Amino acid sequence: MSAPILASPPPAVTALQERIAVRDVPGAPSPAAIRRHPFSFDTLTRAAGIGIFVIAFLFAIWAAASIVVPVTAAVVLGLALGPLVDAMTRRGVPAMLAAAIIVVGGLVVLHLAVAIFALPLLGWIDRTPEIIAAMRDKLLPLRAMMAEVQEIATALEKASGIGGDGEGASLGFGVLLNAASLAPVVIAETILFIGALFFFLATRRKLRAAALGVCLTRPARLLAAGTLARVEEALSGYFAVITVVNIALGVVTGLMCWAFGLPSPALWGALTIVLNFAPYVGPAAITIILFGVGMVSLDSIGAALLPPFAFIAITTIEGQFITPAVLGHRLTMNPLMIFLAIAFWLWLWGPVGAFVAVPLLVISDVLLDALQRRSGFGRRTGRGLAAGRKVAV
């Protein structure tokens, strides 16, 4: 009896405790049930490992933003343009030529837009001091209240020992220097974006075949192929509808600016088309711009307030009624999820993050739906991140 006990190694403390708990305590849970408990040591260890990985991953994509951001934007846009490349290849156009046609065509459209609107936009940027002066003069009734607030703030600064250092005059020079220093970075990221978009469109099928080759079983390959197809379909449908809606919104905004007597109405309409791809952030920027232009161009504060308020009414109708009706319930996102996604990616990647936030949310929604279908959870409803809608397009 003693030889086997002496020959075997002593049991671990945890295993001994489990044996005691199972054998000596009536109704005690089994060791497997203990390990599956949501607050067991194994579960907490896995959760901590996942949390550390997520934090490390977010830090990595933040530190490598100059590379990750343009590549991510290129992949998102490439997924949306994938069906267009497939349509051209089915008509006998080589994939490399189709990608070149799309990229060069986009660059030509961008060049024409810059050639048309660059001079008016630069003129308004040069008039920024005039706009600020006009806002200061027309907001004169509020200056007394602001002066009192400034006096209170100055008193608090003196009481706390924190004072100004007289460097406010150099703020404008600092902004110009920062813009000049960022110009090479922006050019390099633009070139990286164009190159990544071209090669992604040209080698989509090879990349897809390589991704499916990683899947070892046939069901896994079928699931991955269907998920990739749904991602491309969802993104292409989203971008197609949003582009049409934004063009219509830009035309209406331009006509509204013309009706209120604002100068350069076509410029503000074109700016609306571009900035409205970033929900919440873009319309807010257009509202501020219209208010500033109205302050320098119109006679009174009341007249200057009419264009931004009219734009808010237009965007409210567009966001609450027109876009949901055109997209349908299958692509109607939860506003809270959109707001949180934009806030997160804007914090992580800056302005570009606001533009890619919703497409990344669409991709995450499709991937989550695929995982739910694979596990059997949510198979009948097919619901994803956007509560109350189906992901499949």
RAKAZI-V350600 format. One record per residue. N is the residue number from 0. RES is the residue in one letter. PHI is phi as a letter, one per 30 degrees, with the letter a starting at -180 (none if undefined). PSI is psi in whole degrees, -180 to 180 (* if undefined). Layout:
n->N res->RES phi->PHI psi->PSI
n->N res->RES phi->PHI psi->PSI
//
This chain:
n->0 res->M phi->none psi->-35
n->1 res->S phi->d psi->-25
n->2 res->A phi->d psi->-47
n->3 res->P phi->d psi->-35
n->4 res->I phi->d psi->-43
n->5 res->L phi->d psi->-30
n->6 res->A phi->d psi->-29
n->7 res->S phi->d psi->151
n->8 res->P phi->d psi->153
n->9 res->P phi->d psi->142
n->10 res->P phi->d psi->152
n->11 res->A phi->d psi->159
n->12 res->V phi->d psi->-41
n->13 res->T phi->d psi->-41
n->14 res->A phi->d psi->-39
n->15 res->L phi->d psi->-41
n->16 res->Q phi->d psi->-39
n->17 res->E phi->d psi->-41
n->18 res->R phi->d psi->-43
n->19 res->I phi->d psi->-43
n->20 res->A phi->d psi->-39
n->21 res->V phi->d psi->-40
n->22 res->R phi->d psi->-38
n->23 res->D phi->c psi->-19
n->24 res->V phi->c psi->121
n->25 res->P phi->d psi->134
n->26 res->G phi->i psi->13
n->27 res->A phi->d psi->147
n->28 res->P phi->d psi->158
n->29 res->S phi->d psi->161
n->30 res->P phi->e psi->-37
n->31 res->A phi->d psi->-40
n->32 res->A phi->d psi->-36
n->33 res->I phi->d psi->-43
n->34 res->R phi->d psi->-28
n->35 res->R phi->d psi->-4
n->36 res->H phi->d psi->140
n->37 res->P phi->d psi->-21
n->38 res->F phi->c psi->23
n->39 res->S phi->d psi->167
n->40 res->F phi->d psi->-39
n->41 res->D phi->d psi->-43
n->42 res->T phi->d psi->-44
n->43 res->L phi->d psi->-35
n->44 res->T phi->d psi->-44
n->45 res->R phi->d psi->-43
n->46 res->A phi->d psi->-41
n->47 res->A phi->d psi->-40
n->48 res->G phi->d psi->-41
n->49 res->I phi->d psi->-42
n->50 res->G phi->d psi->-42
n->51 res->I phi->d psi->-40
n->52 res->F phi->d psi->-43
n->53 res->V phi->d psi->-44
n->54 res->I phi->d psi->-44
n->55 res->A phi->d psi->-39
n->56 res->F phi->d psi->-44
n->57 res->L phi->d psi->-40
n->58 res->F phi->d psi->-38
n->59 res->A phi->d psi->-45
n->60 res->I phi->d psi->-22
n->61 res->W phi->d psi->-43
n->62 res->A phi->d psi->-34
n->63 res->A phi->c psi->32
n->64 res->A phi->d psi->-34
n->65 res->S phi->d psi->-22
n->66 res->I phi->c psi->-43
n->67 res->V phi->d psi->-39
n->68 res->V phi->d psi->-54
n->69 res->P phi->d psi->-35
n->70 res->V phi->d psi->-42
n->71 res->T phi->d psi->-45
n->72 res->A phi->d psi->-39
n->73 res->A phi->d psi->-41
n->74 res->V phi->d psi->-42
n->75 res->V phi->d psi->-48
n->76 res->L phi->d psi->-35
n->77 res->G phi->d psi->-39
n->78 res->L phi->d psi->-38
n->79 res->A phi->d psi->-34
n->80 res->L phi->d psi->-1
n->81 res->G phi->e psi->-48
n->82 res->P phi->e psi->-32
n->83 res->L phi->d psi->-41
n->84 res->V phi->d psi->-41
n->85 res->D phi->d psi->-40
n->86 res->A phi->d psi->-37
n->87 res->M phi->d psi->-39
n->88 res->T phi->d psi->-32
n->89 res->R phi->d psi->-21
n->90 res->R phi->c psi->14
n->91 res->G phi->j psi->4
n->92 res->V phi->d psi->128
n->93 res->P phi->d psi->150
n->94 res->A phi->d psi->-38
n->95 res->M phi->d psi->-42
n->96 res->L phi->d psi->-39
n->97 res->A phi->d psi->-43
n->98 res->A phi->d psi->-40
n->99 res->A phi->d psi->-40
n->100 res->I phi->d psi->-44
n->101 res->I phi->d psi->-47
n->102 res->V phi->d psi->-46
n->103 res->V phi->d psi->-40
n->104 res->G phi->d psi->-42
n->105 res->G phi->d psi->-40
n->106 res->L phi->d psi->-37
n->107 res->V phi->d psi->-45
n->108 res->V phi->d psi->-42
n->109 res->L phi->d psi->-40
n->110 res->H phi->d psi->-42
n->111 res->L phi->d psi->-42
n->112 res->A phi->d psi->-42
n->113 res->V phi->d psi->-41
n->114 res->A phi->d psi->-33
n->115 res->I phi->d psi->-42
n->116 res->F phi->c psi->-3
n->117 res->A phi->d psi->-48
n->118 res->L phi->d psi->-48
n->119 res->P phi->e psi->-39
n->120 res->L phi->d psi->-42
n->121 res->L phi->d psi->-35
n->122 res->G phi->d psi->-41
n->123 res->W phi->d psi->-33
n->124 res->I phi->d psi->-38
n->125 res->D phi->d psi->-26
n->126 res->R phi->d psi->10
n->127 res->T phi->e psi->-44
n->128 res->P phi->d psi->-37
n->129 res->E phi->d psi->-39
n->130 res->I phi->d psi->-42
n->131 res->I phi->d psi->-41
n->132 res->A phi->d psi->-41
n->133 res->A phi->d psi->-40
n->134 res->M phi->d psi->-37
n->135 res->R phi->d psi->-40
n->136 res->D phi->d psi->-42
n->137 res->K phi->d psi->-18
n->138 res->L phi->c psi->27
n->139 res->L phi->e psi->-39
n->140 res->P phi->e psi->-25
n->141 res->L phi->c psi->-8
n->142 res->R phi->d psi->-32
n->143 res->A phi->d psi->-44
n->144 res->M phi->d psi->-40
n->145 res->M phi->d psi->-33
n->146 res->A phi->d psi->-40
n->147 res->E phi->d psi->-41
n->148 res->V phi->d psi->-39
n->149 res->Q phi->d psi->-39
n->150 res->E phi->d psi->-41
n->151 res->I phi->d psi->-42
n->152 res->A phi->d psi->-39
n->153 res->T phi->d psi->-42
n->154 res->A phi->d psi->-40
n->155 res->L phi->d psi->-36
n->156 res->E phi->d psi->-43
n->157 res->K phi->d psi->-38
n->158 res->A phi->d psi->-33
n->159 res->S phi->c psi->-4
n->160 res->G phi->i psi->15
n->161 res->I phi->c psi->118
n->162 res->G phi->b psi->167
n->163 res->G phi->d psi->156
n->164 res->D phi->c psi->11
n->165 res->G phi->i psi->25
n->166 res->E phi->c psi->10
n->167 res->G phi->d psi->-28
n->168 res->A phi->d psi->-26
n->169 res->S phi->c psi->8
n->170 res->L phi->d psi->-43
n->171 res->G phi->d psi->-42
n->172 res->F phi->d psi->-37
n->173 res->G phi->d psi->-40
n->174 res->V phi->d psi->-43
n->175 res->L phi->d psi->-42
n->176 res->L phi->d psi->-39
n->177 res->N phi->d psi->-41
n->178 res->A phi->d psi->-41
n->179 res->A phi->d psi->-37
n->180 res->S phi->d psi->-27
n->181 res->L phi->d psi->-14
n->182 res->A phi->e psi->-48
n->183 res->P phi->d psi->-36
n->184 res->V phi->d psi->-43
n->185 res->V phi->d psi->-42
n->186 res->I phi->d psi->-44
n->187 res->A phi->d psi->-42
n->188 res->E phi->d psi->-35
n->189 res->T phi->d psi->-44
n->190 res->I phi->d psi->-41
n->191 res->L phi->d psi->-40
n->192 res->F phi->d psi->-46
n->193 res->I phi->d psi->-44
n->194 res->G phi->d psi->-43
n->195 res->A phi->d psi->-39
n->196 res->L phi->d psi->-44
n->197 res->F phi->d psi->-50
n->198 res->F phi->d psi->-29
n->199 res->F phi->d psi->-44
n->200 res->L phi->d psi->-37
n->201 res->A phi->d psi->-27
n->202 res->T phi->c psi->27
n->203 res->R phi->e psi->-48
n->204 res->R phi->d psi->-38
n->205 res->K phi->d psi->-41
n->206 res->L phi->d psi->-40
n->207 res->R phi->d psi->-42
n->208 res->A phi->d psi->-40
n->209 res->A phi->d psi->-40
n->210 res->A phi->d psi->-40
n->211 res->L phi->d psi->-28
n->212 res->G phi->d psi->-23
n->213 res->V phi->d psi->-30
n->214 res->C phi->d psi->127
n->215 res->L phi->d psi->-30
n->216 res->T phi->c psi->158
n->217 res->R phi->d psi->-44
n->218 res->P phi->e psi->-37
n->219 res->A phi->d psi->-40
n->220 res->R phi->d psi->-40
n->221 res->L phi->d psi->-41
n->222 res->L phi->d psi->-44
n->223 res->A phi->d psi->-43
n->224 res->A phi->d psi->-43
n->225 res->G phi->d psi->-37
n->226 res->T phi->d psi->-44
n->227 res->L phi->d psi->-41
n->228 res->A phi->d psi->-41
n->229 res->R phi->d psi->-35
n->230 res->V phi->d psi->-47
n->231 res->E phi->d psi->-42
n->232 res->E phi->d psi->-42
n->233 res->A phi->d psi->-45
n->234 res->L phi->d psi->-43
n->235 res->S phi->d psi->-40
n->236 res->G phi->d psi->-41
n->237 res->Y phi->d psi->-49
n->238 res->F phi->d psi->-37
n->239 res->A phi->d psi->-48
n->240 res->V phi->d psi->-44
n->241 res->I phi->d psi->-36
n->242 res->T phi->d psi->-45
n->243 res->V phi->d psi->-43
n->244 res->V phi->d psi->-41
n->245 res->N phi->d psi->-37
n->246 res->I phi->d psi->-45
n->247 res->A phi->d psi->-41
n->248 res->L phi->d psi->-39
n->249 res->G phi->d psi->-40
n->250 res->V phi->d psi->-44
n->251 res->V phi->d psi->-39
n->252 res->T phi->d psi->-42
n->253 res->G phi->d psi->-43
n->254 res->L phi->d psi->-38
n->255 res->M phi->d psi->-44
n->256 res->C phi->d psi->-39
n->257 res->W phi->d psi->-40
n->258 res->A phi->d psi->-34
n->259 res->F phi->d psi->-2
n->260 res->G phi->i psi->21
n->261 res->L phi->d psi->141
n->262 res->P phi->d psi->157
n->263 res->S phi->h psi->54
n->264 res->P phi->d psi->-33
n->265 res->A phi->d psi->-34
n->266 res->L phi->d psi->-44
n->267 res->W phi->d psi->-32
n->268 res->G phi->d psi->-44
n->269 res->A phi->d psi->-39
n->270 res->L phi->d psi->-35
n->271 res->T phi->d psi->-40
n->272 res->I phi->e psi->-42
n->273 res->V phi->d psi->-50
n->274 res->L phi->d psi->-22
n->275 res->N phi->d psi->-7
n->276 res->F phi->d psi->-16
n->277 res->A phi->c psi->96
n->278 res->P phi->e psi->148
n->279 res->Y phi->i psi->-55
n->280 res->V phi->d psi->-47
n->281 res->G phi->d psi->-53
n->282 res->P phi->e psi->-35
n->283 res->A phi->d psi->-42
n->284 res->A phi->d psi->-42
n->285 res->I phi->d psi->-39
n->286 res->T phi->d psi->-45
n->287 res->I phi->d psi->-42
n->288 res->I phi->d psi->-46
n->289 res->L phi->d psi->-35
n->290 res->F phi->d psi->-44
n->291 res->G phi->d psi->-42
n->292 res->V phi->d psi->-39
n->293 res->G phi->d psi->-35
n->294 res->M phi->d psi->-36
n->295 res->V phi->d psi->-18
n->296 res->S phi->c psi->-27
n->297 res->L phi->c psi->171
n->298 res->D phi->d psi->-37
n->299 res->S phi->b psi->170
n->300 res->I phi->d psi->-38
n->301 res->G phi->d psi->-44
n->302 res->A phi->d psi->-35
n->303 res->A phi->d psi->-25
n->304 res->L phi->d psi->-19
n->305 res->L phi->d psi->-48
n->306 res->P phi->e psi->-46
n->307 res->P phi->d psi->-38
n->308 res->F phi->d psi->-38
n->309 res->A phi->d psi->-38
n->310 res->F phi->d psi->-39
n->311 res->I phi->d psi->-42
n->312 res->A phi->d psi->-41
n->313 res->I phi->d psi->-47
n->314 res->T phi->d psi->-31
n->315 res->T phi->d psi->-44
n->316 res->I phi->d psi->-41
n->317 res->E phi->d psi->-45
n->318 res->G phi->d psi->-31
n->319 res->Q phi->c psi->-23
n->320 res->F phi->b psi->-52
n->321 res->I phi->d psi->-54
n->322 res->T phi->d psi->-47
n->323 res->P phi->d psi->-35
n->324 res->A phi->d psi->-35
n->325 res->V phi->d psi->-44
n->326 res->L phi->d psi->-35
n->327 res->G phi->i psi->172
n->328 res->H phi->d psi->-19
n->329 res->R phi->d psi->-24
n->330 res->L phi->c psi->14
n->331 res->T phi->d psi->110
n->332 res->M phi->d psi->154
n->333 res->N phi->d psi->124
n->334 res->P phi->e psi->-34
n->335 res->L phi->d psi->-43
n->336 res->M phi->d psi->-39
n->337 res->I phi->d psi->-44
n->338 res->F phi->d psi->-45
n->339 res->L phi->d psi->-39
n->340 res->A phi->d psi->-43
n->341 res->I phi->d psi->-43
n->342 res->A phi->d psi->-41
n->343 res->F phi->d psi->-52
n->344 res->W phi->d psi->-29
n->345 res->L phi->d psi->-40
n->346 res->W phi->d psi->-37
n->347 res->L phi->d psi->-42
n->348 res->W phi->b psi->2
n->349 res->G phi->i psi->-155
n->350 res->P phi->e psi->-36
n->351 res->V phi->d psi->-33
n->352 res->G phi->d psi->-32
n->353 res->A phi->d psi->-30
n->354 res->F phi->d psi->-34
n->355 res->V phi->c psi->-1
n->356 res->A phi->d psi->-50
n->357 res->V phi->d psi->-45
n->358 res->P phi->e psi->-40
n->359 res->L phi->d psi->-34
n->360 res->L phi->d psi->-39
n->361 res->V phi->d psi->-44
n->362 res->I phi->d psi->-45
n->363 res->S phi->d psi->-37
n->364 res->D phi->d psi->-44
n->365 res->V phi->d psi->-41
n->366 res->L phi->d psi->-41
n->367 res->L phi->d psi->-39
n->368 res->D phi->d psi->-38
n->369 res->A phi->d psi->-40
n->370 res->L phi->d psi->-38
n->371 res->Q phi->d psi->-40
n->372 res->R phi->d psi->-38
n->373 res->R phi->d psi->-39
n->374 res->S phi->d psi->-9
n->375 res->G phi->i psi->-7
n->376 res->F phi->d psi->127
n->377 res->G phi->i psi->22
n->378 res->R phi->d psi->-37
n->379 res->R phi->d psi->-32
n->380 res->T phi->c psi->-34
n->381 res->G phi->i psi->35
n->382 res->R phi->d psi->147
n->383 res->G phi->b psi->-144
n->384 res->L phi->d psi->-34
n->385 res->A phi->d psi->107
n->386 res->A phi->d psi->135
n->387 res->G phi->i psi->20
n->388 res->R phi->b psi->160
n->389 res->K phi->c psi->145
n->390 res->V phi->d psi->-39
n->391 res->A phi->d psi->136
n->392 res->V phi->c psi->*
//
